[in-house]
Amino acid sequence: MSRLTSAVSALVLTSVLALFGTGSAHAAGPRYVALGDSYSSGVGAGSYDKASGDCERSTKAYPALWAAAHAPSSFAFTACSGAKTGDVISSQLGPVNSSTGLISITVGGNDIGFADVMTTCALASTDSCVNRVTQARTSINSTLPGLLDRAYNAIRAKGPRAHVVVLGYPRFYKVPGNCLLGLSDTARRAINAAADDLDTALSKRAADHGFTFVDVRTAFTGHELCSGSAWLHSVKLPIGESYHPTATGQSHGYLPPFSAVA
């Protein structure tokens, strides 16, 4: 009887473990590498890792928040403020290998001169702003696709088995909004149109490479600048945080849509 009892007990235990899982089975997720620019490093969210220097990687950035919540078996955070597609290729792919299971990336804004666009629009006339935005939109359609192809090819070559998630950028302004000062609605509409073009380009290139594109514009709707509940910084000090997501923008605008597909 004792052997039969032991056998039955073992069978029951096995069934329970199969149904509910064990701690060890759920202890670690995939090896995760977070690539990209300031929108991934978390500029604007504060709480920067001093060791990251000018890259300004924040503990409140969506990659760090996701890693803290999901306990991947390893987490490499190489996203860096100011990064372009070439920087991703040359300096961010070191931790990526055939064992990498998940990669996230935001990149492309700096390649089309995002900082210069916003500086021009903040300091110059509406006509100058619209002209500069038009130049950026031309770059999005002409040169950016090839730059993205090179970066995405490099990512896939280094991480052939990884699930790659490409995240887009939000629209910056609610138009019309409740901002009484600053840019004209004409300039704000132009900037939003460029953001839409950029997201369209990112989505298409991601799809062509078999990557998953995450559109954050829906999450940020109602939380643009001039909305009264912005998840983005306007012009502020330090100046580098201007036009970047706040900590809430990272945790509510980027983290949930990323978590839904990661």
C-alpha positions as MATLAB code, in Angstrom:
seq = 'MSRLTSAVSALVLTSVLALFGTGSAHAAGPRYVALGDSYSSGVGAGSYDKASGDCERSTKAYPALWAAAHAPSSFAFTACSGAKTGDVISSQLGPVNSSTGLISITVGGNDIGFADVMTTCALASTDSCVNRVTQARTSINSTLPGLLDRAYNAIRAKGPRAHVVVLGYPRFYKVPGNCLLGLSDTARRAINAAADDLDTALSKRAADHGFTFVDVRTAFTGHELCSGSAWLHSVKLPIGESYHPTATGQSHGYLPPFSAVA';
ca = [
       0.000    0.000    0.000;
       2.789    2.424    0.799;
       4.196    2.153   -2.748;
       0.762    2.689   -4.225;
       0.182    5.685   -1.957;
       3.543    7.161   -2.926;
       2.844    6.640   -6.599;
      -0.578    8.269   -6.336;
       0.899   11.183   -4.364;
       3.612   11.670   -6.942;
       1.055   11.631   -9.752;
      -1.122   14.203   -7.986;
       1.893   16.410   -7.292;
       2.995   16.204  -10.913;
      -0.468   17.164  -12.089;
      -0.642   20.123   -9.712;
       2.766   21.380  -10.793;
       1.827   21.037  -14.434;
      -1.356   23.014  -13.831;
      -0.009   25.827  -11.693;
       3.671   25.802  -12.569;
       6.580   26.103  -10.190;
       8.627   29.040   -9.044;
      11.656   27.901  -11.013;
       9.680   27.542  -14.219;
       8.601   31.185  -14.030;
      11.690   32.669  -12.425;
      13.351   33.989  -15.553;
      12.138   35.404  -18.820;
      14.148   35.770  -22.028;
      17.533   37.421  -22.279;
      16.613   41.062  -22.942;
      18.645   43.829  -24.599;
      17.326   47.399  -24.780;
      18.748   49.425  -27.675;
      18.084   52.869  -29.045;
      18.061   56.583  -28.393;
      16.960   58.891  -25.575;
      13.353   57.721  -25.742;
      14.570   54.282  -24.673;
      17.346   55.417  -22.337;
      14.768   57.477  -20.449;
      15.939   61.057  -20.874;
      13.324   63.221  -19.188;
      12.318   60.564  -16.649;
      15.031   61.412  -14.087;
      16.664   58.870  -11.785;
      19.655   58.436  -14.101;
      22.303   55.800  -13.546;
      25.496   57.799  -12.949;
      27.527   55.001  -14.519;
      25.726   55.590  -17.816;
      27.242   59.060  -18.162;
      25.970   61.098  -21.106;
      23.769   58.195  -22.207;
      21.478   59.099  -19.283;
      19.885   55.718  -18.726;
      17.033   56.008  -16.274;
      15.700   53.457  -13.820;
      12.282   54.851  -14.793;
      12.689   54.160  -18.510;
      10.344   51.549  -19.956;
      13.123   48.928  -20.504;
      14.231   49.121  -16.872;
      10.626   49.038  -15.649;
       9.839   45.996  -17.796;
      12.968   44.176  -16.648;
      12.162   44.877  -12.994;
       8.650   43.478  -13.438;
       9.479   40.409  -15.542;
      12.868   39.235  -14.280;
      14.542   38.335  -17.576;
      17.399   35.882  -17.279;
      19.685   38.769  -18.276;
      19.154   42.461  -19.017;
      21.552   44.648  -20.980;
      20.630   48.327  -21.250;
      22.702   49.950  -23.996;
      20.296   52.632  -25.253;
      21.935   56.046  -25.256;
      20.847   59.661  -25.500;
      21.528   61.110  -28.936;
      21.966   57.738  -30.628;
      21.452   57.397  -34.360;
      21.100   54.191  -36.344;
      24.872   54.098  -36.907;
      25.504   54.332  -33.167;
      23.259   51.344  -32.552;
      25.339   49.345  -35.014;
      28.734   50.508  -33.779;
      28.310   50.642  -30.016;
      25.106   49.033  -28.738;
      25.011   45.493  -30.107;
      27.751   43.976  -27.946;
      25.383   42.114  -25.590;
      23.217   40.767  -28.433;
      23.864   37.146  -29.425;
      22.102   33.984  -30.510;
      20.744   33.498  -26.978;
      19.045   36.890  -26.863;
      15.287   36.386  -26.702;
      13.945   39.961  -26.645;
      15.189   43.251  -28.080;
      13.524   46.661  -27.903;
      14.534   49.777  -29.807;
      13.549   53.365  -30.540;
      15.741   54.964  -33.186;
      15.365   57.264  -36.178;
      14.484   60.597  -34.601;
      18.080   61.757  -34.417;
      18.817   60.565  -37.943;
      16.278   63.039  -39.318;
      17.493   65.917  -37.119;
      14.872   65.857  -34.374;
      16.816   68.158  -32.019;
      17.473   70.737  -34.733;
      13.835   70.684  -35.810;
      12.620   71.447  -32.300;
      15.306   74.092  -31.734;
      14.356   75.849  -34.973;
      10.669   75.706  -34.147;
      11.204   76.990  -30.614;
      13.448   79.909  -31.594;
      12.499   80.917  -35.133;
       9.394   81.949  -37.049;
       6.529   79.696  -38.021;
       7.698   79.739  -41.651;
      11.216   78.694  -40.607;
       9.775   75.931  -38.443;
       7.566   74.584  -41.223;
      10.463   74.683  -43.693;
      12.723   72.773  -41.304;
       9.997   70.210  -40.656;
       9.559   69.788  -44.411;
      13.279   69.012  -44.718;
      12.960   66.401  -41.989;
       9.956   64.825  -43.683;
      11.939   64.595  -46.905;
      14.707   62.775  -45.028;
      12.171   60.384  -43.540;
      11.020   59.361  -46.996;
      14.377   59.393  -48.778;
      17.292   58.469  -46.503;
      15.824   57.032  -43.300;
      14.527   53.728  -44.757;
      18.019   52.711  -45.868;
      19.510   53.665  -42.503;
      16.871   51.626  -40.697;
      17.491   48.668  -43.003;
      21.186   48.641  -42.095;
      20.455   48.865  -38.383;
      17.739   46.206  -38.486;
      19.922   43.883  -40.563;
      22.718   44.242  -38.015;
      20.337   43.503  -35.153;
      19.001   40.375  -36.843;
      22.496   39.162  -37.722;
      23.601   39.453  -34.085;
      20.341   38.170  -32.582;
      18.893   35.684  -35.058;
      16.377   34.233  -32.579;
      15.313   37.436  -30.842;
      11.814   38.861  -30.804;
      12.536   42.448  -31.879;
      10.127   45.207  -30.854;
      10.424   48.581  -32.591;
       8.667   51.353  -30.698;
       7.553   54.579  -32.340;
       7.295   58.166  -31.170;
       4.275   60.099  -29.890;
       2.723   63.158  -31.456;
       3.978   66.158  -29.515;
       0.991   68.488  -29.470;
      -2.736   68.545  -28.974;
      -4.032   70.887  -31.668;
      -5.854   73.032  -30.898;
      -4.776   72.878  -27.294;
      -4.741   75.028  -24.204;
      -1.243   76.497  -24.680;
      -1.583   80.261  -24.978;
       2.100   80.885  -25.660;
       4.798   79.218  -27.694;
       4.480   77.725  -31.150;
       1.603   78.506  -33.482;
      -0.949   75.805  -34.244;
       0.457   75.730  -37.781;
       3.891   74.793  -36.451;
       2.417   72.268  -34.038;
       0.463   70.565  -36.813;
       3.598   70.389  -38.945;
       5.567   68.746  -36.131;
       2.773   66.226  -35.533;
       2.677   65.414  -39.254;
       6.408   64.696  -39.190;
       5.920   62.392  -36.194;
       3.240   60.540  -38.156;
       5.568   60.193  -41.143;
       8.321   58.880  -38.895;
       6.051   56.282  -37.318;
       4.834   55.185  -40.746;
       8.416   54.665  -41.908;
       9.347   52.777  -38.749;
       6.280   50.561  -39.009;
       6.955   49.650  -42.627;
      10.638   48.898  -42.150;
       9.890   46.869  -39.002;
       7.283   44.791  -40.851;
       9.621   44.175  -43.766;
      12.222   42.775  -41.358;
       9.754   40.620  -39.428;
       9.916   42.876  -36.363;
       6.968   43.977  -34.223;
       6.090   47.679  -34.361;
       4.505   49.329  -31.330;
       2.562   52.534  -31.988;
       2.548   54.646  -28.816;
       0.444   57.471  -30.246;
      -2.778   55.979  -28.918;
      -1.351   55.704  -25.405;
      -0.226   59.337  -25.511;
      -3.515   60.660  -26.912;
      -4.848   63.200  -24.431;
      -1.412   63.553  -22.878;
       0.383   65.580  -25.543;
       1.793   69.034  -24.895;
      -1.034   71.600  -24.611;
      -3.417   68.880  -23.400;
      -3.420   69.953  -19.760;
      -2.153   66.496  -18.743;
       1.089   66.176  -20.670;
       3.349   63.142  -20.435;
       6.016   65.065  -22.366;
       8.267   67.891  -21.265;
       8.066   71.206  -23.058;
      11.144   73.456  -23.085;
      12.852   73.019  -19.720;
      16.167   72.845  -17.932;
      18.224   70.797  -18.364;
      17.511   71.593  -21.992;
      18.230   68.037  -23.144;
      15.082   66.806  -21.383;
      12.861   69.062  -23.493;
      10.382   67.231  -25.741;
      11.015   63.901  -24.044;
       8.626   61.697  -22.057;
       8.287   62.302  -18.354;
       8.517   59.410  -15.910;
       4.755   59.023  -16.350;
       5.202   59.043  -20.118;
       7.602   56.125  -19.764;
       5.463   54.144  -17.314;
       2.070   54.860  -18.915;
       2.848   55.790  -22.503;
       5.628   53.336  -23.400;
       5.585   50.492  -20.875;
       1.999   49.174  -21.344;
       2.076   48.871  -25.160;
       5.538   47.345  -24.997;
       4.492   44.868  -22.308;
       1.516   43.832  -24.440;
       3.801   42.418  -27.146;
       7.101   41.649  -25.361;
];
